[in-house]
Structures are given as structure tokens and as C-alpha cells.
Amino acid sequence: MDKPKNLLTRDKMRLVIAMLACSAASMAQAQVRNNLMPQPAELRDGSGVLPLTSTLNVDTPAWHDGRLQQAIDRAVRRFEMATGLPHAGPGNVAGTHLIVRVKGAGEMVQSVNEDESYALKVTTDGAEIDASTDVGAMHGLETLLQLIQPDGSGYALPVVEIHDQPRFRWRGLMVDCGRHFEPIDVIKRTLDGMAVVKLNVFHWHLTEDQGFRIESKVFPNLTRKGSDGLFYTQEQAREIVAYARERGIRIVPEFEMPGHSTAWLYAYPKLASGTVPDGIRREFGVSNYAIDPTREATYTFIERFLREMATIFPDEYVHIGGDETPAPDWKHNPRILAFMKRHHLKGNAALQAYFNTRVLAILKKLHKRMIGWDEVLTPGLPKDVAVQSWRGVASLNQGAKLGYDGILSQPYYLDGMRSAGDHYLADPAPSNSDLTAAEREHILGGEVCMWGEHVYARTIDSRIWPRTAAIAERFWSAEDVRDVDDMYRRLDPVSVELESVGLTHLQSEDAGLRELAGTQDIAALRTFASAVEPVSFSERYQQQHTNQLTSLDRFVDAVRPDPPSRHWTELLTRRIFADPVGDSADREQLNAWFSHLSDAVPVVQPQMQSSPRLREISTRAEQLAKLSRVAHEALVYLSSGNKPPSGWKQDAEQQIAEARKPSGMVRFTFLDSLQKLVDNVAD
Amino acid sequence: MDKPKNLLTRDKMRLVIAMLACSAASMAQAQVRNNLMPQPAELRDGSGVLPLTSTLNVDTPAWHDGRLQQAIDRAVRRFEMATGLPHAGPGNVAGTHLIVRVKGAGEMVQSVNEDESYALKVTTDGAEIDASTDVGAMHGLETLLQLIQPDGSGYALPVVEIHDQPRFRWRGLMVDCGRHFEPIDVIKRTLDGMAVVKLNVFHWHLTEDQGFRIESKVFPNLTRKGSDGLFYTQEQAREIVAYARERGIRIVPEFEMPGHSTAWLYAYPKLASGTVPDGIRREFGVSNYAIDPTREATYTFIERFLREMATIFPDEYVHIGGDETPAPDWKHNPRILAFMKRHHLKGNAALQAYFNTRVLAILKKLHKRMIGWDEVLTPGLPKDVAVQSWRGVASLNQGAKLGYDGILSQPYYLDGMRSAGDHYLADPAPSNSDLTAAEREHILGGEVCMWGEHVYARTIDSRIWPRTAAIAERFWSAEDVRDVDDMYRRLDPVSVELESVGLTHLQSEDAGLRELAGTQDIAALRTFASAVEPVSFSERYQQQHTNQLTSLDRFVDAVRPDPPSRHWTELLTRRIFADPVGDSADREQLNAWFSHLSDAVPVVQPQMQSSPRLREISTRAEQLAKLSRVAHEALVYLSSGNKPPSGWKQDAEQQIAEARKPSGMVRFTFLDSLQKLVDNVAD
């Protein structure tokens, strides 16, 4: 019953299964299994370990409050889950000794200047966290959990000393809850994930053309007419603010004005600059409606609204949006034109600057600071307004040179479906930029942006995670922490850790595939899915004109961006052509993986016939069979050094080119790697 | 690059993947793709289909209320998810026409006699649901969703006429939230799942030795001292009652008395029969503490408590538990013995009967009916008390003969980790029993029981689902609907449907495996897990003395009971030996599956070394390699008809016997099938 020793079939699964492990194994042998993400500022290895034979027994000999205790309780629970150790009974004083020594709670309202530093020391006897604030202690607890490592028959903490603080003060994630509403549960688990990777700002994009998502009791039509009934009550919003504070996270609310305001204007037409919408907007893209900056009543309204919101959102910053306001009414409405003339305002930008100045005055009365997107940065803007750059680092630096605080967002747009590695390498304030040290101080940090056109509760997690964990490291760790391979090695366990706090980014793919196939029987479909990823927002929009009512329950919605296969095939391909050249095992692994893929095709194809929603990927299935064959052949030629028959290369390149064309709203993850294989075949 | 045509390796995955499909394919070709679970009372096939090209446009020309509208809205949303059709814009009147004609809401408080019948008619033009009550209409909507089938490039409903009503009036699921607390989200998704398969009673086991889970404002210590802070507020409980009512489900609360009452007595020692606990109980098993039935203060307390609970739980029935009360105090406490003598009460059973009578009188004052476990059935018990049988059908029938209403539970204990097929065949009132028709009327139905020792939020779904769907069919459908193979065929899509309403029973396995392995890289571990299942409650308890503080994050907790491999291997094996004998494809499929399993072993083994929590299954991994070899060899001998070498059979049986011994708290799913293969090898 011996099995044939054929590369293509023997132990295929074993090879495929080893795909992630291959990058992890070598480095995991280091003394401290450094899986930390983000990497700490300073880590000193000791020798020995603290064996974990019972659950944590935590002392707080200095400062102690309810928030710290809750953070400790959550950490203990996760510690028990990670080690399988039983809960301590009530009043139990035995256990692995952890001292959490904190100077004080930190600021009443967490600010951009909160002291987040901590030190973590593990000895063979116990562990200690020292921090100035609750928030610092929370970061220390997260680091401690990530240090847990296998040790013989159980787990241990390595002896280590860590001194850590963030590189940037503003490490945010923006979630657009306007275009699609995200339920409270989604927000909570997102905050849980943010805490794991030490992000500290949740930028809550609460209003959009497509929906007004926060209850106003002063102006109830905002949600009554502007939300399809999908909005956060004030009680829920306060609950989220408290939930975030318990996790060391600020909530910065955004109320878009004067553009992106269809929902405001449908609810209260008197705010409009002339033309009035007849409903909230279902289509995506930039709208022409705008709030009227020329009426005093507008500012009375906004003041009453912001005053009410200030009772819910304690953060110093209020985001007023301010982007994308073409506002044709401002060019044509005689009343508005007359106002502009009277006030010597030349053009829409000047009128919007006037609007911003008025809103800024309101915010100052409320003791708030204003933040807005790039467009708010107009001549004469007071220097205490912060700018969020969606236009990129040049725009950000321009602001910094003028003395404006800024945060970078453009390289961190998740709906572009770029890889974690791409996002990871984009630095908000690279040391080789032309900013002076003082100017550099104005770069507060960055924000990951999750725009809402193509996500909803079931799919948003896999769009945000784990890529956001890699970006979180960019915001926290030193500039020179930029080894992409090592980042991906650590991203694997961190992704699992994020799942353990309740995120669904890993399990949602299979759930989606089962739903599409109408059966649990998705082994082949899962294999197929592992080699594709969703196309970017704009590519999808070109293939399918989506709007707010479009179903987001398709194959493209089930699969996740940047699945492990992308970096893994790239890494193996790189090794194959490295100097000195990689060993044949790399080729064998790639070969086995392509066999695995091509075996899946004939199983997936009949499923597409019985599951109409899967049919849109049938072209991709056909292509996968062909591309796998190209890969096999290329590997054979590379291995033998033989020349392929004439026309082979042209044909192979043709297949790759075909596969790069839009189809099914998904793309293959391995095409660049395959191209490299083909390019290197002798000709 | 042709691959060798070897059975063991060629297209292995394809074969394995086809495992579920093999039972489904043949029957799916029937005119109506009858995936309904539970099967309706009467179904008439028409010809043709109603093509589904736009979302549902629902008219309610007769009765209409908020509850019905919400049920319709939920159904429309699921319809859109199942078909990928876009949402209708607001005010849209186009769409697939569905009329829902209901006579009235139904009872103010849903009772055991609620009219749940409905008719569903699909023509080529549209669909109609007729029902007397909202609840009947909800059942009709569930049936409609299960009828959706692929049709060319889209989906359709088959032309069909269904007249349906349940066989039993009481179709329940009990969840023990005492031993481990289950968060509100778990309860809600459980109710969602129940609605899918037309269950109508959620029996909420709210108090246990290990925790008192419902807030009393009258007696706040019940949760303050008795719950570790894990309890439902009254507001939450009311929310659950409303949530259940919206889904046609009654909530029957259970307050255990006079036994299983450690939490009551720790909170209020004055209730105790002498000895007083010094904390809530952490150990499982029967406790000796009991409420004191001899004091008037006891009944004053219980009356005030039940009066308060009646403001939360509107259902006619209140479950008082009443089981397992050894109460040694009742045998030894002179004061209690004196009371018993005074009242001519001989022994504990008589004292408990006295207690029950007193509690019954209180419930009558509150216009409630009493239900209790078997033990409440003592001589002289008034006939309007209902009995829930945990002792089995004999005990149930005995009650029915005496004129007591009863529900059957014993064959539906999920923690026994029996197969869906086993549970499915147990009938609450088989027509061949010796009950008269009138006596049979007393069998109200049955209840699935999910006891809480070994489940918590992350694992409970896979213990309840999908097995409970099969039992739900037993409670709803005709007695002669008992084709186990067809049940399993339908259980596959229903399981996916249950996932689509939010249950995590399918995705939790992989999530658990990832957490144990600390990596996403679980393909081999998943394969291994597919061939094992958790052992029963008592077998686990023997292997590991668990208590309330034990970690439930082990391998046994990740894997699910009765995975598809169990029935699939059984079915294939049965076919191989059927008359006329099955074709060689069946043998090939089995063979390929065992190859798949044995390939997984060498990948899983190193993972066990780097993941201490996986080590407890290392013996099972070694056994799996050996058993796969036995299977391969057996199939070769069966195929050839050759005799194995002397000693082979003995050796094979030895391997199987070894594998039946306890190890790792999991057992293989295929041992009976493998035994059958070995038995049939010539000797």
C-alpha cells in the first residue's frame, strides 16, 4: 500500500499546510519568541522563563480604579484562554504573580497627550508592569499576553525587560458608518481589536449622504428621516464612548459638513443651499447637495446640534468632515452669489473657508478643537485646527510646514484592497522628508480608513483585520521596524489573537462560502478562495455599479483581502531566485500548492452550477486550472534548466495577461509571483 | 505533467469533498428540492417554478401588526441574502409578490394551544401564506425560505401547496444558564435558530447550585451573592421574553427548588434546611443543600419571589425544578423530623410533595401552572401540574396514564453527545405504545436539554446545533417521517441556514483550532478534527474531574458532536455491503478519505509539540495513522476477495479496541464503520 513518491501528489496537503509555518519556523527559535505586534521601543532578553502553571494573581499596590480592574479582569480571562489554565476560585491568592503598578488613572478625558508608556519586566518569579496611567498599564497587559509561549508541556513567559511607548500620539481607525450602518456589536469588537494592537483613536464617521447615524433629540428628523431607522441612540453612543475609554481609546466623532450632507438636508430642507434632496442618497460618489453657509440660521442649527453632541462625546476633537463639496448651488444661486460678493468671498473654496471659520467659532465656545479633511486647510485657517490628509503625505507636510497639526490617512485606505505589506511601509513622517524637527512634531500620527460603500456587519471585520494590525505597528513602533517578512510572520498569530477577542475576520470567509454554496461541503471552494482576493473599491465599482441597496453577499464579499497565499507565494518565489539560490523544497512547495489549487477546480465547477451566486467566478476557475499548469511547467523548466518549446513563454504570458483582466470582482493573489517564474524560464 | 492514476492520491480532495454531496445528489433531482426541516404535514408538488428575479414585495391584506411586520422584514432580509437580490428601495412596489393573510395576532400571551398552522401556496405568479395567527405566518415564512432553490442562472420557488401544522404542541429547548452563564447574545441567537426549525418553547434554566442568574429586586442577594456577577437583569429578561414572542416562542422560566438551590441558600441562609453553604457551588453533581420546607417564612419568601418573577415572565407555566433533592438535613434535623411527624409525612418524598403542594398553591394565586421534573409526580399531586420527564418514556407514560400532562426530555440530552440520528428516532409518543388515545393527548411534546457543565458562550452553539434541528423535526413532523439518511441530507443545508441567522456552530470549530494552534495554519488539524467528536458528559467527567472553574478551551471543546464524517462513513459502509452490492466508487471514497486523514497526522504531530494544549490528542493522532492503514488494507482485501495473512484480523481488531479506550476526551467517529469493514474481510 505504499504511495508513489510523486511531487505533485504525495503529501500535497502537508506541504500546503506548511505554507505559513515556513516563514515562521526559523525565527521562532530565537530565545524570546518575539511575536509582539506592535514591536516595543526597547526589549531586553534575559535568560530563563517564568513557567505558567496557574492563572494570574494580580496585585495593584499603587493606584487602582474600576477601569484598571476591568482591564486586568479581561486580561486574566484571555490569559486563561491562551493557556487552558483554570479560573482561580474566589478569594484565591495563589497563582502566577503579576504586579501592576500605576501612578494614576490618567487624564479625565483621554487626550492626544495621554502618557501611554509602560515598562514590563518578567523574571523567573513573576512579572511587573509599571505605568503612569491606566492606559499605559493596558498596553503592558496586551504585551504580556503576546509574550506567552509554549514551554515543554505547558506555557511560559520569557524573562524579559521591556520599556515601551508609542512613536505617534494619534493612532486611529476611521469607520464609515454612514454608507452602511454598523451595529453596536461591530463597533465593540472593533474597539476590542484596536486595544490588542494599541490603537488609541476610533474616528466614528457618523453622517453621510447615505445616512445620519446618531440620534439628536434636538433635531429628531436627522435620524427619523435620514437613517432608514439605522442609527445609534444617544445611550448607545455613550455606551461606546465608555467602552472605548475602558480600552484606552478616544472616540472622535465626525459630522460631515457642508458637503456629504444629503441626510441632513433631507431631514431639514431649510439647511440646504437651494436644491433639496428628496430622500437620503442611495448612489455612491460625490453629491451636489451642500449646507447653506450664507444663512445665520445654519449656524444656529449647527451650534445647537454640536452643543448636544458635546454632551455625548467628551473628546477634545470634533471632526467636521469638510471634504468633497462641489456645491453647484454656490456657483449659481443668486442669493448665495450676492452673499459672497458682499463678503468678498471669491469662489467656493473661500465660501467654505468662511463656513469653517464660523463652525470653528462654535466649537471654540464648546471648548472643542476642530479637525477636518484636507480641504479645510485654506489660507487664514487658525493654527489650532488639525488636518486629516486623504490626499497624501505631500499635503500633510505642507500643513505641517504652515504649522498645522496633521494625521495621515491616504496610504491606509483599506478599501483599496492593498496588501498589509504595502500599507506597512508607508510612514507618516519618514526621517528622510524635508520637514524640520519642529515641523515633524505637527505630524500627530495616522489613521486607517474603512470606507463603507462595500462593507457591512458580516464582512467589515475581514476588511479591517488583520491588515490594520500591521498599520498599527507602523504608528507605534520605530521607523526602522520595517521587515515585511517578519511582519507577516507575526501577523499570523496576531490575527488569531484578534479572533480570540471576538473578531470574525477569519471565520467569516468560510461562513460566506457555505452560505453561497448552500452546504458545509466547501473544502474545494475554500482552497479556491485562498488564491483570490477582492478587487479594490474602484475596480469593483467599475465591474458592478453598486449602490447602498446592492447585496453584499457575493463571493467577492466572502473572500478576504491579502490572504496568506499572496505573501507566501511571493516569499517562496523570491527564495527560488535568491543568491545563493533557494533549495528545491521551495519549488516543491509552490508546485504542490498549485496542484492543490488545480485539484479544487473540477470540484468547484459543479458547485457553481448548483449555486447561481457562485457562477460569476467560473471564468476565474477556468483560469486557475490553466495558470496552475503554467506554474507546473515553469517549475519543471526552472528545475531542469531546459528551454521550453517555442511559443510556450508567449502562451504563458498570455494566460497571465488574461487572468489580470477583470472578472468576478476578484483577482488572483499569485500572479506577480507566477510572472516571475515565467520570466526566469530560459529562452 | 500527467498525474499518476492512483486511487490513494489522485483527486483525493475531490472525493473527500464529495462526501456530503454523495448522499444529497440523488434526491436533489426530485421535482421539488425538498430540503424542508421539519417536513410539513402535507406537501403537494405542482409543475413549474416562480422565478425569483427581484426581492419580495409583501402584502398583508388582512390582519397586520408590528410583530408580523418584523417577521416579514426579517424574512425579506434573509431572502435577499439567500438570493443575492438587491434590497428594494423605499416605497418600491415591484418585486416577487407574496401575500401574507393572517386572521389575527393570536393569543395575547402565546400558550401551548396557540394555533400554529399555516398554508403556503406557490404559483408561477407569486406566493401566498394563510394562517390564523402571527405565529403560523412565521412558520410559513420559514418554510418559504427553505424552498428557495437554484434555477438556471438564478433562484426560484417550486410551485407547491403546503398545509402544515405541528404534531406536538410543546416543542422545546432547555438551556441551563446556571452552571455556566450564557450571555444575552447567545440566548438571542439560540432563539433565532429555534424559529428556523419551528421550535416554540425556550425553557430557561435560571437557577442552579452554581449560580442564580435572574435579578430579583426584592431579594437582591440572590444575584449579588449567588452569581459571580453573571446574571440577567430584569430588563434583559424582559427583552428576551419580547424577542422570543416576536419569533413565536414561549419562555418558560425555571427556578429550581427545593434542591439544586445552593445559590439561593448562600444568598439567604434563612431558607436553608439546617446546613448552610459557604459559597455558590463550584463542583458539579448533586448537592446536599435544600430549601427548608417546614418553615412558613420559606413560603412567604417564595411567594414574594414568584410574584416578582410573574411580572417578567408572562407564560402560563412556571418550572420549579424539583429534581435530585437528597436533603440529608431532612433525615437528621430534629426540627424538620418533628415537623414531618406532626404532619404525618413519611420520608423525604412526602416532605417534598408537601413542599410542592404549598408552592403549587402560590402559583395558582398567581394564575400560573406548575411544571416540574419527574420527581414532582407524587401521589395526590393535582392533575393540572405538568411533568417533564428526565427519566424517560416509561415515566412519562406512567404520568399520562394517571392523567398528567407531560413532556419528554430524556432521549434528547445533548450532553450525551449522541448522534442526530439517535435522537431523531426517539419518539415522544410512538403509536405502538400502550397509551389510549386520551392518554396520548397528555403527551404535550418534548424538550431538548442542553445542560451547562461543559459549555459556555464559545462552544454551546455546536452542542445545540444542528442536532436540535433533527429533534425539532421529530416534534413537528409525522411519526413516520423517520428516514435517517434523508434527515442527514437535509441537515446539511439547514445547518448552513442556521449559521446564516447568526449561530456559530460551524465556524467555532476552526476558530477553536486556530486558537489552540496559535496560527491560521490549521488545514491538517481541521482534517484530523473532522474524524473525532467530544465524548459524552460522563465520559469526559471521568477523564477530567471538571468543575465550574475548569477551562473549556481545549480540543474537546473545539470539536463538534456528530460531525458529517460519522454518518457519511456509516452510509458508505452500508452501501458497500448492500444487496445488490455497492459499486467500487464507495470503496474508493472511503479509501481516499482515510488517506486524507493519515496524511494529516504527520502535519498535526509537530503542531502538538509547539502547542501544549494540543498534546492531549497525540495518542489519538498515532491511532489515526494506524486505523487508516487498517482501513486501507481492509478495503484492498474486500476488493480483491483475498484472504489477509494470518493474524491480520486479530491485529486490526486490536487496533480498533485500543482506539475505543478513553484518550484526549475525544473519540473517533468511524470506528463502527471500520469494524464492519474488518468483520467482512474474508477469513
Boltz contact constraints between the chains, C-beta under 6 A:
constraints:
  - contact:
      token1: [A, 1]
      token2: [B, 632]
      max_distance: 6.0
  - contact:
      token1: [A, 3]
      token2: [B, 8]
      max_distance: 6.0
  - contact:
      token1: [A, 3]
      token2: [B, 9]
      max_distance: 6.0
  - contact:
      token1: [A, 4]
      token2: [B, 4]
      max_distance: 6.0
  - contact:
      token1: [A, 4]
      token2: [B, 6]
      max_distance: 6.0
  - contact:
      token1: [A, 6]
      token2: [B, 4]
      max_distance: 6.0
  - contact:
      token1: [A, 8]
      token2: [B, 3]
      max_distance: 6.0
  - contact:
      token1: [A, 9]
      token2: [B, 3]
      max_distance: 6.0
  - contact:
      token1: [A, 9]
      token2: [B, 9]
      max_distance: 6.0
  - contact:
      token1: [A, 13]
      token2: [B, 599]
      max_distance: 6.0
  - contact:
      token1: [A, 14]
      token2: [B, 603]
      max_distance: 6.0
  - contact:
      token1: [A, 17]
      token2: [B, 523]
      max_distance: 6.0
  - contact:
      token1: [A, 17]
      token2: [B, 524]
      max_distance: 6.0
  - contact:
      token1: [A, 17]
      token2: [B, 603]
      max_distance: 6.0
  - contact:
      token1: [A, 20]
      token2: [B, 521]
      max_distance: 6.0
  - contact:
      token1: [A, 21]
      token2: [B, 521]
      max_distance: 6.0
  - contact:
      token1: [A, 80]
      token2: [B, 551]
      max_distance: 6.0
  - contact:
      token1: [A, 81]
      token2: [B, 553]
      max_distance: 6.0
  - contact:
      token1: [A, 84]
      token2: [B, 551]
      max_distance: 6.0
  - contact:
      token1: [A, 84]
      token2: [B, 553]
      max_distance: 6.0
  - contact:
      token1: [A, 84]
      token2: [B, 613]
      max_distance: 6.0
  - contact:
      token1: [A, 86]
      token2: [B, 549]
      max_distance: 6.0
  - contact:
      token1: [A, 86]
      token2: [B, 550]
      max_distance: 6.0
  - contact:
      token1: [A, 86]
      token2: [B, 551]
      max_distance: 6.0
  - contact:
      token1: [A, 87]
      token2: [B, 549]
      max_distance: 6.0
  - contact:
      token1: [A, 89]
      token2: [B, 549]
      max_distance: 6.0
  - contact:
      token1: [A, 150]
      token2: [B, 610]
      max_distance: 6.0
  - contact:
      token1: [A, 150]
      token2: [B, 612]
      max_distance: 6.0
  - contact:
      token1: [A, 153]
      token2: [B, 612]
      max_distance: 6.0
  - contact:
      token1: [A, 154]
      token2: [B, 612]
      max_distance: 6.0
  - contact:
      token1: [A, 492]
      token2: [B, 519]
      max_distance: 6.0
  - contact:
      token1: [A, 492]
      token2: [B, 520]
      max_distance: 6.0
  - contact:
      token1: [A, 493]
      token2: [B, 518]
      max_distance: 6.0
  - contact:
      token1: [A, 496]
      token2: [B, 514]
      max_distance: 6.0
  - contact:
      token1: [A, 499]
      token2: [B, 511]
      max_distance: 6.0
  - contact:
      token1: [A, 500]
      token2: [B, 515]
      max_distance: 6.0
  - contact:
      token1: [A, 507]
      token2: [B, 507]
      max_distance: 6.0
  - contact:
      token1: [A, 507]
      token2: [B, 511]
      max_distance: 6.0
  - contact:
      token1: [A, 511]
      token2: [B, 499]
      max_distance: 6.0
  - contact:
      token1: [A, 511]
      token2: [B, 507]
      max_distance: 6.0
  - contact:
      token1: [A, 514]
      token2: [B, 496]
      max_distance: 6.0
  - contact:
      token1: [A, 515]
      token2: [B, 500]
      max_distance: 6.0
  - contact:
      token1: [A, 518]
      token2: [B, 493]
      max_distance: 6.0
  - contact:
      token1: [A, 519]
      token2: [B, 492]
      max_distance: 6.0
  - contact:
      token1: [A, 520]
      token2: [B, 492]
      max_distance: 6.0
  - contact:
      token1: [A, 521]
      token2: [B, 20]
      max_distance: 6.0
  - contact:
      token1: [A, 521]
      token2: [B, 21]
      max_distance: 6.0
  - contact:
      token1: [A, 523]
      token2: [B, 17]
      max_distance: 6.0
  - contact:
      token1: [A, 524]
      token2: [B, 17]
      max_distance: 6.0
  - contact:
      token1: [A, 549]
      token2: [B, 86]
      max_distance: 6.0
  - contact:
      token1: [A, 549]
      token2: [B, 87]
      max_distance: 6.0
  - contact:
      token1: [A, 549]
      token2: [B, 89]
      max_distance: 6.0
  - contact:
      token1: [A, 550]
      token2: [B, 86]
      max_distance: 6.0
  - contact:
      token1: [A, 551]
      token2: [B, 80]
      max_distance: 6.0
  - contact:
      token1: [A, 551]
      token2: [B, 84]
      max_distance: 6.0
  - contact:
      token1: [A, 551]
      token2: [B, 86]
      max_distance: 6.0
  - contact:
      token1: [A, 553]
      token2: [B, 81]
      max_distance: 6.0
  - contact:
      token1: [A, 553]
      token2: [B, 84]
      max_distance: 6.0
  - contact:
      token1: [A, 554]
      token2: [B, 84]
      max_distance: 6.0
  - contact:
      token1: [A, 599]
      token2: [B, 13]
      max_distance: 6.0
  - contact:
      token1: [A, 603]
      token2: [B, 14]
      max_distance: 6.0
  - contact:
      token1: [A, 603]
      token2: [B, 17]
      max_distance: 6.0
  - contact:
      token1: [A, 610]
      token2: [B, 150]
      max_distance: 6.0
  - contact:
      token1: [A, 612]
      token2: [B, 150]
      max_distance: 6.0
  - contact:
      token1: [A, 612]
      token2: [B, 153]
      max_distance: 6.0
  - contact:
      token1: [A, 612]
      token2: [B, 154]
      max_distance: 6.0
  - contact:
      token1: [A, 613]
      token2: [B, 84]
      max_distance: 6.0
  - contact:
      token1: [A, 632]
      token2: [B, 1]
      max_distance: 6.0
